[in-house]
């Protein structure tokens, strides 16, 4: 039974037992994907987090590190549809959204769905398609619908776009505009494996990747999404997020800071991350761990900062260290909090992943 907040205008909050049960369900998904995506637990966690946050992922990485396998394994683990769209310069918007075909027998136009009409969509090498085709994804990502010939078609939920781009090759590419970058919940990379894990991947039978079995259903994912919305976020933490976002705009290292959408995405993702770790309330550590992943791609660095070798995540981490961190008297489920001097926190919940293992520093 969910705990009821008695304050005027309050909402129903997730119960502690429900949060623990939700965390166990998420752990099953992550563990199942981890049977075929070896040594990349944090990347799996972030993709699952994006799915439950109703967000989208931009994956910038070199070819052959398992991007397609990662999305496919997540889709199979949650028993959802999966489609892959290879973006090329000649790809048309109708290939993405769908098109109408005249049926001579019925005398009517019939809608033929495009590649985006699925649950988990891999937009492979998205920056190789023209701006017009890239823009075809905007309505689907933001409104979860497509409009073809003035007719609107709702997309099936859950829905997530995972787009990839190669950070090395730039010839013949069309950089994503800021308006589209801002619609991605987070930007991440998978990276290379260590030597032992790569040896295991080399010997892994192809059938093992194909035979990933569902551990939860589509309806279970929808329920997890609904439960995440009930995770408590104290007003002081909402103010903390607003201060972080505002600080990215006033930093001496940025030309353009994060949009308000970045703050909205950060609070949504913090709710999910808290639930993934078995809590029904958000703590400052959740925000600090996720902020570099969610805000970095939304800011534009000054020329001086770029020449100095600073990255967007470096700037976000500097902002985190400069903004005053609120701390609870006991814990944040009690709704009590006060502000303390800025303190550099270890990432994650108590610096640990879902297995309770220590994580490294911020990336």
N, C-alpha and C positions, 0 to 999 in steps of 0.2 A: 504494500500500500504506500503510495507516495506521500511524503510529508507535506502538510499544508501550511503555508505561510499565512499568518493571521493579519499581517499588515494590510492597510487599505489599498486596494488595487493590486494586491499581490497575485502571483500566479502559483499554480501547483508545481512543486519541485520534486525532483527525482528522489526516491527513497534510497537509503544507504544499501539495503539488500539488493535493490534493483540495479544500482551502480555496479555492485560486485558481480552480479549475474551478467550484466552487459559486458564487463571487462573480460569475463571468462569466454563469452561468445566471440569477442574480437580477438582474443588470444588464440582461439581455434583457427580463425581465418589466417592470422599471421603465421602460425606454426605450419599450417597446411601449405601456404605459398612458399614457406621456407624449405620445404622438402625438394623443391625444384630450383629455387633461386637461392643459391648457397652464399653464406657470408655477407648478406646484405639485409640484415633484419631492420636496420633503421630506415632504409629506403622503402621496404615493405610497409613498415608502420606508417610512414608519411603518405603513401599512396592510399592505404586503408583509411587514414585520417581524412584525406581529401574526399574520399567517397562518402564517408559518414557526415562530413561537413557540407555536403552538396556543392563541392567546389571542383575545380579542374587543375590539372598539373601540366606544367611545361618542363619537359625533361631535356636538358641540353647536355649532350654527351657524344662521345665518339661512337662509330658503328661497332656492333658486335658485342656489346656488354650486357645484353639481355633485356632490352627495353620492351620489345614485343612479348617476350616470354613472361615478363613481370605482369603486364596488363592482362594477358591471356590467363595466367594462373590465378590472378585475383578474380577475374570474371567467372572462371570455372569453380572456384572455391565458394562463391556466393550464388552459384546457379543462375547467372545472368547472361544475357546476350552479349556477344563481342563482335565488333567489326573493325576492320583495318582499312584505312584510306591512304593510299600512297600519293602524296601530293607531288605533282609535276607541273611544269610551266603550262601544259595544255589542259590541265584539269579544269573543268567548268563548274560553276556553282550548282548546276543541276545534278552533277555527279555526287555532290555532297548532300544536298537537301532533297533531291528527287525531282520528278517532272511528270507532266500529264501527257498521256498518249490517247489518241482518238481510237475508239473501238468501233469498227465499222458494223459489227453485228448488233451491238446495243445502241449505236448512234450517240454514245456519250463518251466523254473523256474520263479516263481512268488514271488514278494516281499511282505512279511507280516509286516506291520509297528509295531514297538515296542512302549512302553509307552511314549517315549520321543517325538514322532511325534504328538505334540499338541502345543497350544500356551502357556499356563501356566501349568507347570509341577511341581507337588509336589513330591520330592524325600524324602519320609518319612523314618526317622532313617537311613540316608545315611551311617553312620559309622558302621552299622551292616553287610554291604556287604563287600566282599573281595576287595582288591586293584584293581584287574583286572576289576571287575564290576564297581567300582568307576571311573576308568580310561575311561570307555566307555562314560562317560558324558563329558569328556574333549573336544573332537572335537565338540560336539553339543553346549557346552557353549561358546567356543571361535569362532568357524567358522560358527555356525548356520547351520550345515549339519551333516549327518552321512554317513559313508562309510561301505557298507556291500557287501562282495564278490567282492571287487574292483569297485563297482558301488557307486557313490555319490548321495545322495538324499538331496535336500535343505529342510530346515525346514520352515514352514509357519511363517510369521511375523504378529504381534509381538510375540517374544519368550522370555520366562523367566523361569528359574529354581529356585524353592524355596525349599531348602534342610533343613531338620530338624535333630537335634541330641539331645540326652538326656545328660545333663551335669553331671548327678549323676551316672548313670550306666556305668561302663567301662568294665565289664566282657563280653567277647565274641564280642568285638567291634574292629574295625580297624580304628585307628585315620587317619583323612584326611592328606595327605602329604601337605607340604608347596606349592607345585606347583598347587595343586587343590584349596587350601584355597585362593590363590592369585587371582583366577579367579572369586571369588565372589565380587560383588560391595561392599556389606556391610554385617556385622554380627550384629544381633540384637536379642532381646528377647521380648516377649509379656508381661510376668509377670502376677501376680494375679490382680484381680479387687479389688476395695474397697468394703466395705460391702453392700452399697446400690446398686451398679451396679451388684454385684454378685447375689443379691436377684432378680433383674430384669431378669438376665440371667436364673436363675433357673425356673422362671415362664414363660419364653419365649416359645411359641408353636413351635414345630419342623417345622411346615408348614411355619412359618415366614422365617426361614433360607433357606428353599427350594424355596420360591417364590420371590427371589431377581430378579428384572426386570432390563434389560439393560437401561442405561441412555445415553450411547454413543455407537457407532459401532466400529468395528475393523478398518475400514478405518479412523475414527476419531482419533483413537490412533496413527495410522501411521502418520497422519498429525501433531499431537501434538509432536511426536518424531522429525519430520522434523523441526518444528518451534523452538524446544528447541536448535537445532544445530545452529540456527541463532541468539541466544542470545549473546550479545557482552561481550567478556572478554578482558580487556585491557592487554597489554604486561606486565605491572607492576604487575598485579595480577597473571599472569602466572609465573612470577619470584618469587612471594610470595609463591605460591604453591610449586615450586621447592625447595625453601629454607626450607619450612616445612618438605618436604619429606627428604631432605638431613640431616636435624637436627635429624630426627629419627635414622639415621645411626650413627651419632656421639655422641648420648646421652650416658652418663655413665651407664644408666639403661638398655641398649639394647645390645644383642649379634648380632642381625640381625635387620636392619631397613626396612623401606618400599621399595618396588621395584618401578621402574619408572611407572609401570602399576597403582600403587596407585595414582600417580599424575595425570595420564590421566583420571582415574575414578573420581577423585575429581573435576577436571575441568568440566567434562561432567555432573556430578551430580549437581554442582553449577549452571550450566546453567539451568537445569530443575528446581531447587529450586527457582531461581530468577523468572522464568516464572510462577511457581506455585503461586508466590506472586505478580503477575501482573507487573513485571518489564522486560524490554528487555535488561538489563545489569546486570552483576554480581558485587556484593559488597563484601568487606572483611568479613562482617558478615556471608554471605552465606558459605564461605569457613570455617570459624571458627566453625560454627554450625555442618557442615557435616564431618569435618576432623576426630573427634573421632569415628564416625560410620564407616568411610571408611578405615582409616589407622590402627586402633588398632589391628585388627586380622592379619595384615601383619608383625608385629614386634615380636621378640622373646626377652623376658626379661632375664637379668642376674640372676644368682642364688641369689645374694645379694638383688636384687630388689624384687624378689619373696618372699624371707624370710622376708623382711621388710614390706610385705603386699601390695606392689604396684600392680596395675593392668595395663594392656596395655593402657586403656583409661586414667589412671592417667598420664602415661608417655606422651601420645599425648597432653593432656592438658598442661603439663609442657612445652612441646615444643612450643605450641601455645603462651604461655606467655613469651617465650624467644626470639621468632622471631619478628623482627621489622614489625609493621603493616602499610601497605600503606593506606593513607587516601586521598580522593579526595578534591579538593578545594571547590567544590559545590556538585556535584554528579558524579557518575561513568559513566553516559550516555554521559557526556560531553567529556570524554576521558582525563580528567586531573587528576593528582594524585601526591602525594608526600609521603615520608616516615616519620613516627613518631616513638616515642619510643613504645615499646611493651605495649599494654594495654589489660587487661583481659576483654573480651566482653561477654555480655549475649548471649545465644544461639538463633539461629533463626533470622528472620528478625525483627529488633527492639525488640527482645526478645519475639515475639508473634507468635502464630500459625496462620493457615489460617482463623480462625474466628476473629483474632485480640485480642485473649485472651493471657494473660501473660503466658509464659512457665517457668518451673523450671530451675534449674541449669543444667550444663552439666552432662551427665550420662556416 
